[in-house]
Amino acid sequence: MRVVLQQLTKRFGAVTAVDALDLEIKSGEFVGLLGPSGCGKTTTLLMIAGIYRPTGGAIVFGDHRVEHLMPKDRGIGMVFQSYALYPHMTVAQNIGFPLAMRRGVAGDEITRRVREAAALVHVDGLLARKPAQLSGGQQQRVALARALVKRPDILLLDEPLSNLDARLRHEMRGEIKRLQKEVGITAIFVTHDQLEALTMADRVALMSDARLQAYATPKELYERPVNQFVAEFIGSPPMNFFAAELGRRNGSVLATAQGIEIELPPARAPRGDGQRQATVGIRPEHLAIVAPGAGHANGEIYVIEPMGREQIVDVQIGERRLRAIAPPGFSAPLGASVGLRAAVDQLHLFDPAGGERLA
């Protein structure tokens, strides 16, 4: 089922929670609504679900506007952050509850569809248990089965993994993605965790301050952020930024700051000669630690954070600190002099005033 949001707006008194959001979700696509707390992502999901009524704009499912419809009439299945299972009911009764509330669904049909949904999420051996006898991951699977048993056109998930520990989150990320592709259902999920969004979603809608900042594939968000907010939010560890002066030498564009000088490749340089200042962004994985004088900057090691397969090294350059990724065997004392060499084809330039991408 295709979903289109047209100038979707929600206000709570004088506060605008979602501001003129335009978004198109293709049939069978898995889309993540990502952003910091208070950006409007959950409000958007609740408007799609019919729990909140929009202040303005349209919600289209397929070819029909649905913002006037009740949630039960929209053909959606929803999984909440808290799972919302009935503690006095068995797993089978929890899964079958949406069907039991419908008129005209026979008991044997409910039983058959409950078993089908339970098998999809691998809880068919737990149907006689009650929620208190299940782990967090099992409860999440039951909540998914309950949403799917209605055979909805659209699956909505509100931070479905936030209550799980790290190992279970990793496991359930793969399970939910597999399930969505297997069923072929259009799915929209809300998360504040960029790792969840980038690993699970076909496309990610990144929001901030009630507005859409970017809507693209995880690869596009990472490799070509449209503004400084997107560049800073996407990636772990986060991107390094520093203010630089732009000038020319022998026909090349140079970005210079205290202790840093980088010659920009043509593809990364701003067009024209009017831009004199820029915010330069470079990800830690695109900075290499080299001998002093052999890179684009010189500094001193401030701190080293061992991460197992790699090490995060903070290098102090004048008044600023840049973060680089070093291999596991890297070793140096704090305060040691080192050089930093940037992968110049991975530089990003942004307008210091508005944050828009320059090149």
FISEPA-73175 format. One record per residue (C-alpha): residue in three letters; residue number from 1; x, y, z. Coordinates in Angstrom, 2 decimals. Example, Ala and Ser with C-alpha at 12.3 -4.5 7.8 and 13.67 -1.06 7.14 Angstrom:
// FISEPA-73175
  type  seq       xx       yy       zz
   ALA    1    12.30    -4.50     7.80
   SER    2    13.67    -1.06     7.14
//
This chain:
// FISEPA-73175
  type  seq       xx       yy       zz
   MET    1     0.00     0.00     0.00
   ARG    2     1.42     3.38    -1.05
   VAL    3     1.35     6.14     1.59
   VAL    4     1.55     9.85     0.74
   LEU    5     1.72    12.71     3.24
   GLN    6     0.90    16.09     1.74
   GLN    7     1.73    19.26     3.72
   LEU    8     0.90    17.32     6.88
   THR    9     0.79    19.64     9.89
   LYS   10     0.03    19.18    13.56
   ARG   11    -0.17    21.96    16.14
   PHE   12    -0.79    21.71    19.86
   GLY   13    -1.88    25.23    20.74
   ALA   14     1.00    27.54    19.83
   VAL   15     3.45    24.64    19.42
   THR   16     3.96    23.20    15.93
   ALA   17     4.86    19.52    16.29
   VAL   18     4.90    18.69    12.55
   ASP   19     5.30    21.46     9.99
   ALA   20     4.10    20.95     6.38
   LEU   21     5.56    17.46     5.94
   ASP   22     5.65    16.03     2.41
   LEU   23     6.56    12.35     2.15
   GLU   24     5.86     9.48    -0.24
   ILE   25     6.30     5.85     0.83
   LYS   26     6.18     3.26    -1.93
   SER   27     4.15     0.09    -1.67
   GLY   28     6.17    -2.58     0.14
   GLU   29     8.81    -0.10     1.31
   PHE   30    10.32    -0.06     4.80
   VAL   31    10.74     3.58     5.90
   GLY   32    12.24     4.88     9.13
   LEU   33    11.23     8.15    10.79
   LEU   34    14.43     9.22    12.54
   GLY   35    15.38    12.21    14.65
   PRO   36    16.07    13.54    18.14
   SER   37    13.41    13.68    20.84
   GLY   38    10.71    16.25    20.12
   CYS   39    11.35    16.42    16.37
   GLY   40     7.83    15.27    15.41
   LYS   41     8.45    11.69    14.29
   THR   42     6.06     9.98    16.74
   THR   43     3.40    12.63    16.14
   THR   44     3.67    11.89    12.42
   LEU   45     3.22     8.15    13.03
   LEU   46     0.20     8.75    15.28
   MET   47    -1.41    10.90    12.58
   ILE   48    -0.86     8.12    10.04
   ALA   49    -2.44     5.71    12.52
   GLY   50    -5.43     7.98    13.11
   ILE   51    -4.74     8.49    16.82
   TYR   52    -4.03    12.19    16.21
   ARG   53    -6.11    14.28    13.81
   PRO   54    -3.97    16.55    11.61
   THR   55    -4.29    20.31    11.91
   GLY   56    -3.77    20.55     8.15
   GLY   57    -2.70    18.57     5.10
   ALA   58    -3.65    15.17     3.74
   ILE   59    -2.87    11.49     4.38
   VAL   60    -3.36     9.23     1.36
   PHE   61    -3.37     5.42     1.44
   GLY   62    -3.27     4.10    -2.12
   ASP   63    -5.56     6.51    -3.96
   HIS   64    -7.80     7.48    -1.03
   ARG   65    -7.53    10.17     1.63
   VAL   66    -7.89     8.66     5.10
   GLU   67    -7.37    11.49     7.59
   HIS   68   -11.12    11.46     8.33
   LEU   69   -11.19     7.70     9.06
   MET   70   -11.01     6.06    12.48
   PRO   71    -7.92     3.92    13.18
   LYS   72    -9.91     0.69    12.89
   ASP   73   -10.97     1.63     9.36
   ARG   74    -7.49     2.41     8.00
   GLY   75    -6.18    -1.12     7.48
   ILE   76    -3.17    -0.68     9.77
   GLY   77    -1.40    -2.87    12.28
   MET   78     0.51    -1.13    15.07
   VAL   79     3.28    -2.23    17.43
   PHE   80     3.81     0.00    20.46
   GLN   81     7.00     0.66    22.37
   SER   82     5.54    -0.94    25.52
   TYR   83     4.14    -4.02    23.62
   ALA   84     0.75    -3.47    25.39
   LEU   85    -0.01    -7.17    25.89
   TYR   86    -2.92    -8.20    28.12
   PRO   87    -1.35    -9.94    31.15
   HIS   88    -4.38   -12.14    31.92
   MET   89    -4.53   -13.56    28.38
   THR   90    -2.43   -16.30    26.84
   VAL   91    -0.18   -15.61    23.86
   ALA   92    -2.81   -17.12    21.56
   GLN   93    -5.54   -14.92    23.03
   ASN   94    -3.36   -11.80    22.77
   ILE   95    -2.57   -12.48    19.13
   GLY   96    -6.18   -13.30    18.26
   PHE   97    -7.72   -10.39    20.17
   PRO   98    -8.11    -8.06    17.13
   LEU   99    -9.96   -10.83    15.28
   ALA  100   -12.10   -11.71    18.30
   MET  101   -13.31    -8.10    18.39
   ARG  102   -14.56    -8.35    14.80
   ARG  103   -17.99    -9.64    14.03
   GLY  104   -18.32   -12.54    11.65
   VAL  105   -14.89   -14.15    12.15
   ALA  106   -15.40   -17.79    13.05
   GLY  107   -13.50   -19.39    15.92
   ASP  108   -11.67   -21.91    13.73
   GLU  109   -10.63   -19.10    11.36
   ILE  110    -9.21   -17.14    14.33
   THR  111    -7.28   -20.22    15.49
   ARG  112    -5.83   -20.82    12.01
   ARG  113    -4.75   -17.21    11.53
   VAL  114    -3.28   -17.01    15.06
   ARG  115    -1.13   -20.05    14.30
   GLU  116    -0.04   -18.55    10.96
   ALA  117     0.95   -15.23    12.55
   ALA  118     2.70   -16.96    15.47
   ALA  119     4.71   -19.13    13.07
   LEU  120     5.82   -16.05    11.12
   VAL  121     7.51   -14.60    14.22
   HIS  122     8.57   -17.95    15.74
   VAL  123     6.34   -17.98    18.84
   ASP  124     4.10   -20.86    17.74
   GLY  125     5.51   -22.96    20.59
   LEU  126     4.51   -20.39    23.20
   LEU  127     0.78   -20.02    22.52
   ALA  128    -0.32   -21.37    25.92
   ARG  129     1.93   -19.07    27.94
   LYS  130     1.07   -15.68    29.43
   PRO  131     3.15   -12.51    28.90
   ALA  132     4.78   -12.73    32.35
   GLN  133     6.32   -16.05    31.29
   LEU  134     8.01   -14.52    28.22
   SER  135    11.28   -12.71    27.70
   GLY  136    11.34    -9.16    26.29
   GLY  137    12.19   -10.43    22.83
   GLN  138     9.35   -12.98    22.93
   GLN  139     6.87   -10.31    24.03
   GLN  140     7.99    -8.15    21.11
   ARG  141     7.37   -11.04    18.72
   VAL  142     3.90   -11.55    20.16
   ALA  143     3.12    -7.87    19.65
   LEU  144     4.26    -8.19    16.02
   ALA  145     2.08   -11.26    15.51
   ARG  146    -0.93    -9.42    16.96
   ALA  147    -0.37    -6.57    14.49
   LEU  148     0.00    -8.96    11.55
   VAL  149    -2.90   -11.29    12.33
   LYS  150    -5.35    -8.72    10.89
   ARG  151    -3.43    -8.87     7.59
   PRO  152    -3.09    -5.09     7.50
   ASP  153    -2.08    -3.05     4.48
   ILE  154     0.40    -0.99     6.52
   LEU  155     2.51    -1.90     9.57
   LEU  156     3.38     0.91    11.99
   LEU  157     6.07     0.47    14.65
   ASP  158     6.70     3.01    17.42
   GLU  159    10.28     2.54    18.71
   PRO  160     9.76    -1.24    18.78
   LEU  161    13.23    -2.15    20.08
   SER  162    13.88     0.50    22.74
   ASN  163    12.94    -1.78    25.67
   LEU  164    15.33    -4.58    24.65
   ASP  165    18.96    -5.08    25.66
   ALA  166    21.75    -4.66    23.10
   ARG  167    21.93    -8.32    22.06
   LEU  168    18.18    -8.66    21.61
   ARG  169    18.00    -5.38    19.70
   HIS  170    20.57    -6.68    17.24
   GLU  171    18.65    -9.94    16.84
   MET  172    15.25    -8.28    16.44
   ARG  173    16.53    -5.76    13.90
   GLY  174    17.26    -8.62    11.54
   GLU  175    14.05   -10.47    12.38
   ILE  176    11.78    -7.46    11.75
   LYS  177    13.53    -6.65     8.49
   ARG  178    13.27   -10.27     7.32
   LEU  179     9.61   -10.43     8.31
   GLN  180     8.74    -7.20     6.49
   LYS  181    10.34    -8.40     3.26
   GLU  182     8.81   -11.86     3.59
   VAL  183     5.29   -10.50     4.07
   GLY  184     5.82    -7.66     1.54
   ILE  185     3.95    -5.16     3.69
   THR  186     4.49    -1.40     3.68
   ALA  187     6.11    -0.55     7.03
   ILE  188     6.88     2.71     8.82
   PHE  189     8.83     2.76    12.05
   VAL  190     9.90     5.46    14.47
   THR  191    13.31     5.47    16.12
   HIS  192    15.81     7.88    17.65
   ASP  193    18.59     5.33    17.09
   GLN  194    20.41     5.99    13.83
   LEU  195    21.85     2.45    13.81
   GLU  196    18.34     0.98    13.77
   ALA  197    17.26     3.31    10.97
   LEU  198    20.32     2.77     8.80
   THR  199    20.35    -1.03     9.14
   MET  200    16.61    -1.67     8.82
   ALA  201    15.09     0.96     6.52
   ASP  202    15.01     1.15     2.72
   ARG  203    14.77     4.93     3.09
   VAL  204    15.07     7.20     6.10
   ALA  205    13.14    10.42     6.77
   LEU  206    15.34    12.47     9.09
   MET  207    13.44    15.13    11.05
   SER  208    14.43    18.03    13.28
   ASP  209    12.37    20.79    14.89
   ALA  210     9.12    19.55    13.32
   ARG  211    10.50    19.67     9.75
   LEU  212    11.87    17.12     7.33
   GLN  213    15.63    17.57     6.88
   ALA  214    16.36    14.74     4.44
   TYR  215    14.65    11.73     2.86
   ALA  216    17.01     9.27     1.22
   THR  217    18.58     5.82     1.41
   PRO  218    20.99     5.16     4.29
   LYS  219    23.89     5.17     1.80
   GLU  220    22.89     8.59     0.42
   LEU  221    22.46    10.09     3.90
   TYR  222    25.91     8.89     4.91
   GLU  223    27.82     9.72     1.73
   ARG  224    26.13    12.96     0.66
   PRO  225    24.37    14.73     3.56
   VAL  226    22.30    17.66     2.33
   ASN  227    23.13    19.88     5.32
   GLN  228    25.25    20.03     8.43
   PHE  229    22.52    18.68    10.71
   VAL  230    22.22    15.50     8.62
   ALA  231    26.01    15.14     8.47
   GLU  232    26.29    15.47    12.25
   PHE  233    23.37    13.19    13.10
   ILE  234    24.30    10.33    10.76
   GLY  235    27.44     8.35    11.52
   SER  236    29.16     6.98    14.62
   PRO  237    31.46     8.40    15.87
   PRO  238    29.97    11.68    14.61
   MET  239    31.57    13.76    11.87
   ASN  240    34.32    16.25    12.73
   PHE  241    33.67    19.91    11.83
   PHE  242    35.91    22.95    11.73
   ALA  243    35.57    26.48    10.38
   ALA  244    37.91    27.21     7.47
   GLU  245    38.89    30.03     5.16
   LEU  246    38.68    29.29     1.45
   GLY  247    41.32    30.64    -0.92
   ARG  248    43.17    29.80    -4.10
   ARG  249    46.74    28.80    -4.82
   ASN  250    48.01    27.85    -8.28
   GLY  251    44.45    27.36    -9.47
   SER  252    43.45    25.05    -6.60
   VAL  253    40.99    25.80    -3.79
   LEU  254    42.49    25.59    -0.30
   ALA  255    40.64    25.19     3.00
   THR  256    42.79    26.54     5.82
   ALA  257    42.32    26.79     9.56
   GLN  258    44.68    26.97    12.53
   GLY  259    47.16    24.14    11.95
   ILE  260    45.17    22.68     9.01
   GLU  261    45.60    23.12     5.27
   ILE  262    43.75    20.95     2.74
   GLU  263    43.68    21.26    -1.02
   LEU  264    40.15    20.51    -2.18
   PRO  265    39.50    18.29    -5.20
   PRO  266    37.35    19.98    -7.89
   ALA  267    34.30    17.87    -7.04
   ARG  268    34.38    19.07    -3.41
   ALA  269    35.17    22.75    -4.02
   PRO  270    32.38    25.36    -4.05
   ARG  271    31.40    26.68    -7.45
   GLY  272    32.52    30.26    -8.19
   ASP  273    34.80    32.53    -6.17
   GLY  274    32.21    34.15    -3.89
   GLN  275    32.48    31.68    -1.02
   ARG  276    35.24    32.77     1.36
   GLN  277    34.35    30.74     4.44
   ALA  278    33.00    27.22     5.00
   THR  279    32.41    24.63     7.66
   VAL  280    34.47    21.60     6.69
   GLY  281    33.26    18.15     7.72
   ILE  282    35.27    14.94     7.71
   ARG  283    34.29    11.62     9.28
   PRO  284    36.71     9.98    11.76
   GLU  285    37.06     6.94     9.49
   HIS  286    38.34     9.23     6.73
   LEU  287    41.19    10.63     8.86
   ALA  288    44.44     8.66     9.03
   ILE  289    47.09     9.11    11.73
   VAL  290    50.51     9.62    10.12
   ALA  291    53.93    10.92    11.10
   PRO  292    54.17    14.62    11.98
   GLY  293    54.49    16.71     8.83
   ALA  294    53.22    13.93     6.55
   GLY  295    49.56    14.94     6.49
   HIS  296    47.23    17.93     6.32
   ALA  297    47.54    18.84    10.01
   ASN  298    49.78    18.31    13.03
   GLY  299    48.68    17.87    16.60
   GLU  300    49.01    15.95    19.85
   ILE  301    47.15    12.87    21.03
   TYR  302    44.56    13.93    23.61
   VAL  303    42.96    10.55    24.41
   ILE  304    42.68     7.03    22.97
   GLU  305    39.48     4.96    23.30
   PRO  306    39.99     1.23    22.55
   MET  307    36.91    -0.22    20.81
   GLY  308    38.08    -3.76    20.04
   ARG  309    38.35    -3.90    16.26
   GLU  310    39.48    -0.25    16.14
   GLN  311    40.56     2.64    18.33
   ILE  312    39.13     6.15    18.48
   VAL  313    41.90     8.70    18.81
   ASP  314    41.26    12.36    19.70
   VAL  315    43.96    14.67    18.34
   GLN  316    44.31    18.21    19.70
   ILE  317    45.16    20.75    16.98
   GLY  318    45.44    24.21    18.47
   GLU  319    42.11    24.99    20.12
   ARG  320    40.16    22.29    18.27
   ARG  321    40.02    18.54    18.62
   LEU  322    39.55    16.10    15.73
   ARG  323    38.63    12.46    16.11
   ALA  324    40.24     9.74    13.97
   ILE  325    39.92     5.96    13.69
   ALA  326    43.12     3.94    14.18
   PRO  327    43.64     0.18    13.72
   PRO  328    43.78    -2.09    16.81
   GLY  329    47.59    -2.21    16.86
   PHE  330    48.01     1.55    17.13
   SER  331    49.90     2.63    20.22
   ALA  332    51.21     6.03    21.30
   PRO  333    51.47     7.92    24.60
   LEU  334    49.15    10.78    25.42
   GLY  335    50.64    14.05    24.24
   ALA  336    52.62    12.41    21.42
   SER  337    52.97    14.47    18.23
   VAL  338    51.18    13.03    15.21
   GLY  339    49.95    14.12    11.80
   LEU  340    46.47    13.73    10.35
   ARG  341    45.84    13.03     6.67
   ALA  342    42.32    13.47     5.33
   ALA  343    40.81    11.47     2.48
   VAL  344    40.13    14.61     0.44
   ASP  345    37.50    12.94    -1.74
   GLN  346    35.46    12.39     1.45
   LEU  347    35.40    16.03     2.61
   HIS  348    32.08    17.85     3.02
   LEU  349    31.65    21.64     2.88
   PHE  350    28.70    23.47     4.43
   ASP  351    27.57    27.09     4.52
   PRO  352    28.52    28.51     7.96
   ALA  353    25.34    30.60     8.07
   GLY  354    22.58    28.17     7.10
   GLY  355    24.33    24.80     7.17
   GLU  356    23.45    23.89     3.57
   ARG  357    25.84    21.77     1.56
   LEU  358    28.13    23.87    -0.64
   ALA  359    29.64    21.44    -3.14
//
